[in-house]
Amino acid sequence: MKRVCAVVSFVILVMGCLALAQPCAAAEAVKLNLLERYTSPERTAFIKDVVKTFEAAHPNITINVISPPFDQAEAKLNMMINAKEPLDIVEISNLTIKQFVNNGLLENLESRIASWPDAKSWLPLTFSAARFVDNTAYLMPEFYFIKALFMRTDVLKKLGVDTVPTTMQQLYDLSKKITKPAANQYGFAFRGKGNPYRTSDYMILADLPNVDPKNVYRTTDGKLVFEHSQFVKSLKAYIELFKTAVPPDGINWGFSEQVNAFASGVAPLLIQDPDTVALVDRQIGRDKYTVVPMPLGISGKTYLDYGFGGLAIPSYSTNKDAAWEFMKLFSAPKQNAELCKKYGPLPTHAVTYKEDPYFSTGVYKAWAVEMNTPDKYTFVRFPTDSPVFPGWAQVQQQSMQATLLGQITAEEAAAKWAGYWK
């Protein structure tokens, strides 16, 4: 009996040793599909570098980056996610996220964000962007596009200007003062085409004291801004700016024409987004211009919207945990700052504006002021979920141009816009 027990003990011992000698089973291989929305060669290369870093730390996970041409990316996203093709991470813009949420195609990220330490360094605006729809986080914001005032300091110095306009009236007065058509010198780089309302609205509505942050075309008492007693007065001031400080062909200027006029010095004052910085840097160099916060209206404030994009997880993905691990790395302060340096927009973490010299000094300080001074800079939303919003850009542009050309009055334009939104 003792011999049998000894043999059994020996067999158990050997089996235990063999078990210990076996390597741990490899983690199950996972392949993630990431669809990039805002494609460009530099940006795509950066994303793939982050993917390599992630894959090195997670040997069982590989990420396939899908980068359609920029002008085809939105259609590609719509087709793939609505068909529920294999996707685990997608880039979504603020203009399209609601439709995906309404169709149940995006994962609720609230619990994941709540347990993510780096969320503590997010800007307040980042939480608002994450919860853009139904006050629920469906994406991890990557960047912002917010307007500020660009100034050609070298040109203005030659023209005897050494002050910075802090109000819209000062901006208008300065633009008129330096305009000398005979010398091909004008003041303001006007936006006449290509969603011009995203510039004119800020400049006109800054004079109204009670614009509703949830709908830029309503006041907090529920009335349309176009029917406010101040609106027509401010619209007339905007028309006068065009007539006295803008080249006649400025009525046809879009983004490229605006930036070219600014870079050439023809119009040394420009209102634009941060992605303009990289373009102007290449054209004239950082030493010839600066960026300052948007001038304030007679209300003592100005209203700004915030275009943004972010990463989301399709609700039907079978690899949500692995996708979240990548999103945490990609959205961390360091990676987020580097992405914005490559791409041009504004980072999502408050700590970046304090600790990264690229964003804590120079031209980016203007946007840091705007995002951290809520009593002067109110972030608002366009009513993008309204069924009439898709046609608004064309209606506004046509009637604004007719007003600038004197074909209809400011009162008639305001009445037309009010009728449209009613």
DALINBEL-V614018 format. One record per residue. N is the residue number from 1. RES is the residue in three letters. OMEGA is omega in whole degrees, 0 to 359 (999 if undefined). Layout:
n=[N,N]
res=[RES,RES]
omega=[OMEGA,OMEGA]
This chain:
n=[1,2,3,4,5,6,7,8,9,10,11,12,13,14,15,16,17,18,19,20,21,22,23,24,25,26,27,28,29,30,31,32,33,34,35,36,37,38,39,40,41,42,43,44,45,46,47,48,49,50,51,52,53,54,55,56,57,58,59,60,61,62,63,64,65,66,67,68,69,70,71,72,73,74,75,76,77,78,79,80,81,82,83,84,85,86,87,88,89,90,91,92,93,94,95,96,97,98,99,100,101,102,103,104,105,106,107,108,109,110,111,112,113,114,115,116,117,118,119,120,121,122,123,124,125,126,127,128,129,130,131,132,133,134,135,136,137,138,139,140,141,142,143,144,145,146,147,148,149,150,151,152,153,154,155,156,157,158,159,160,161,162,163,164,165,166,167,168,169,170,171,172,173,174,175,176,177,178,179,180,181,182,183,184,185,186,187,188,189,190,191,192,193,194,195,196,197,198,199,200,201,202,203,204,205,206,207,208,209,210,211,212,213,214,215,216,217,218,219,220,221,222,223,224,225,226,227,228,229,230,231,232,233,234,235,236,237,238,239,240,241,242,243,244,245,246,247,248,249,250,251,252,253,254,255,256,257,258,259,260,261,262,263,264,265,266,267,268,269,270,271,272,273,274,275,276,277,278,279,280,281,282,283,284,285,286,287,288,289,290,291,292,293,294,295,296,297,298,299,300,301,302,303,304,305,306,307,308,309,310,311,312,313,314,315,316,317,318,319,320,321,322,323,324,325,326,327,328,329,330,331,332,333,334,335,336,337,338,339,340,341,342,343,344,345,346,347,348,349,350,351,352,353,354,355,356,357,358,359,360,361,362,363,364,365,366,367,368,369,370,371,372,373,374,375,376,377,378,379,380,381,382,383,384,385,386,387,388,389,390,391,392,393,394,395,396,397,398,399,400,401,402,403,404,405,406,407,408,409,410,411,412,413,414,415,416,417,418,419,420,421,422]
res=[MET,LYS,ARG,VAL,CYS,ALA,VAL,VAL,SER,PHE,VAL,ILE,LEU,VAL,MET,GLY,CYS,LEU,ALA,LEU,ALA,GLN,PRO,CYS,ALA,ALA,ALA,GLU,ALA,VAL,LYS,LEU,ASN,LEU,LEU,GLU,ARG,TYR,THR,SER,PRO,GLU,ARG,THR,ALA,PHE,ILE,LYS,ASP,VAL,VAL,LYS,THR,PHE,GLU,ALA,ALA,HIS,PRO,ASN,ILE,THR,ILE,ASN,VAL,ILE,SER,PRO,PRO,PHE,ASP,GLN,ALA,GLU,ALA,LYS,LEU,ASN,MET,MET,ILE,ASN,ALA,LYS,GLU,PRO,LEU,ASP,ILE,VAL,GLU,ILE,SER,ASN,LEU,THR,ILE,LYS,GLN,PHE,VAL,ASN,ASN,GLY,LEU,LEU,GLU,ASN,LEU,GLU,SER,ARG,ILE,ALA,SER,TRP,PRO,ASP,ALA,LYS,SER,TRP,LEU,PRO,LEU,THR,PHE,SER,ALA,ALA,ARG,PHE,VAL,ASP,ASN,THR,ALA,TYR,LEU,MET,PRO,GLU,PHE,TYR,PHE,ILE,LYS,ALA,LEU,PHE,MET,ARG,THR,ASP,VAL,LEU,LYS,LYS,LEU,GLY,VAL,ASP,THR,VAL,PRO,THR,THR,MET,GLN,GLN,LEU,TYR,ASP,LEU,SER,LYS,LYS,ILE,THR,LYS,PRO,ALA,ALA,ASN,GLN,TYR,GLY,PHE,ALA,PHE,ARG,GLY,LYS,GLY,ASN,PRO,TYR,ARG,THR,SER,ASP,TYR,MET,ILE,LEU,ALA,ASP,LEU,PRO,ASN,VAL,ASP,PRO,LYS,ASN,VAL,TYR,ARG,THR,THR,ASP,GLY,LYS,LEU,VAL,PHE,GLU,HIS,SER,GLN,PHE,VAL,LYS,SER,LEU,LYS,ALA,TYR,ILE,GLU,LEU,PHE,LYS,THR,ALA,VAL,PRO,PRO,ASP,GLY,ILE,ASN,TRP,GLY,PHE,SER,GLU,GLN,VAL,ASN,ALA,PHE,ALA,SER,GLY,VAL,ALA,PRO,LEU,LEU,ILE,GLN,ASP,PRO,ASP,THR,VAL,ALA,LEU,VAL,ASP,ARG,GLN,ILE,GLY,ARG,ASP,LYS,TYR,THR,VAL,VAL,PRO,MET,PRO,LEU,GLY,ILE,SER,GLY,LYS,THR,TYR,LEU,ASP,TYR,GLY,PHE,GLY,GLY,LEU,ALA,ILE,PRO,SER,TYR,SER,THR,ASN,LYS,ASP,ALA,ALA,TRP,GLU,PHE,MET,LYS,LEU,PHE,SER,ALA,PRO,LYS,GLN,ASN,ALA,GLU,LEU,CYS,LYS,LYS,TYR,GLY,PRO,LEU,PRO,THR,HIS,ALA,VAL,THR,TYR,LYS,GLU,ASP,PRO,TYR,PHE,SER,THR,GLY,VAL,TYR,LYS,ALA,TRP,ALA,VAL,GLU,MET,ASN,THR,PRO,ASP,LYS,TYR,THR,PHE,VAL,ARG,PHE,PRO,THR,ASP,SER,PRO,VAL,PHE,PRO,GLY,TRP,ALA,GLN,VAL,GLN,GLN,GLN,SER,MET,GLN,ALA,THR,LEU,LEU,GLY,GLN,ILE,THR,ALA,GLU,GLU,ALA,ALA,ALA,LYS,TRP,ALA,GLY,TYR,TRP,LYS]
omega=[179,181,179,180,180,179,180,180,181,180,179,180,180,180,178,179,179,180,179,182,182,176,178,179,181,178,182,181,180,175,179,173,180,179,179,182,187,190,169,184,183,182,179,178,179,180,181,176,177,177,179,178,180,181,178,179,180,186,182,183,172,182,176,181,179,185,178,172,187,185,178,189,181,178,179,178,181,183,186,185,178,176,182,173,185,176,181,177,180,173,184,176,179,182,185,188,186,182,179,177,181,180,177,187,181,181,172,185,186,184,180,179,180,181,182,184,184,177,180,181,177,168,173,179,181,176,178,180,179,182,184,181,175,180,181,183,176,177,175,182,180,188,177,168,183,183,171,184,175,181,174,185,181,180,182,178,178,180,177,181,178,179,179,178,180,177,178,179,178,177,179,182,180,179,179,184,186,181,177,185,181,179,184,178,179,184,193,176,189,173,183,181,178,182,181,180,180,169,184,181,180,185,181,186,179,180,180,186,192,175,182,180,181,180,187,181,176,171,186,176,174,182,177,181,183,180,178,183,182,190,183,178,181,175,178,177,178,177,179,176,179,185,188,185,184,174,181,181,176,178,179,183,169,184,184,181,177,184,179,178,178,183,180,181,179,179,189,178,188,172,182,181,183,178,176,183,182,179,182,176,181,185,185,181,184,184,185,180,173,176,180,179,179,176,182,177,179,175,184,180,170,183,183,171,183,173,181,173,181,179,179,179,175,184,182,180,177,182,188,181,179,178,180,178,178,182,177,179,185,185,178,185,184,181,180,178,181,176,183,175,180,190,175,183,187,179,186,184,178,183,181,182,179,190,181,183,181,182,182,180,173,190,184,178,180,182,176,177,182,184,183,178,188,180,179,184,182,179,187,179,168,182,185,180,177,179,180,182,181,181,187,185,181,180,182,182,182,182,176,178,177,178,180,181,178,181,173,181,176,179,180,178,180,179,179,181,177,179,179,184,174,999]
